[in-house]
């Protein structure tokens, strides 16, 4: 399995391709590649039995493809934990470094890294880390935009996007901290919430749509 194929499978998985069809435009945008490149790779992955395809609609990752994708996601997320916890990288700095490390890490090294880190369940952004067999825990969460004023919540996961993570870091918004949603402005206005120490936060509707809570 080449790193190039692994990247395609991982992106299809991250775009929700285990549950729904993902089109070429979505894949191309996520990988910053041309439509022709996506089509060429899709033919290879289809031949290997790693994806299924419905003409003019998109592709979906097979069970075989999910296993490969989840093992790569496991490597990526464990490296993100290591970079964050052991080398003091901010959460908006770990993605690119983990991208480089995931493809050069053997399964044996990753198992040792997992044990060294104390078998973490989540990456710095709240993403679930698959186990060594490629299985991934399913948990219930919803976008912050689905809550009404007066709701209490903790942030479970946020989109792994560097610019967005830097935005949250600047506002000091954190995972697993109890918050109270105090106000929601109409017509996609800002969301205001506060922590238990009464520190107040205000974020945009777009940002709230990228935050998943319990």
Secondary structure, DSSP 8 states (H G I E B T S, - for coil): --HHHHHHHHHHHHTTTTTS-B-HHHHHHHHT--HHHHHHHHHHHHHTTSEEEETTTEEEE-HHHHHHHHHHHHHHHHHHHHHHHHS---TTTHHHHHHHHHTT--HHHHHHHHHHTT--SB-TTS-B---TTS-------EEGGG--TT-EEEEEEE---HHHHHHHHHHT--TT-EEEEEEE-TTT--EEEEETT--EEEE-HHHHTTEEE-
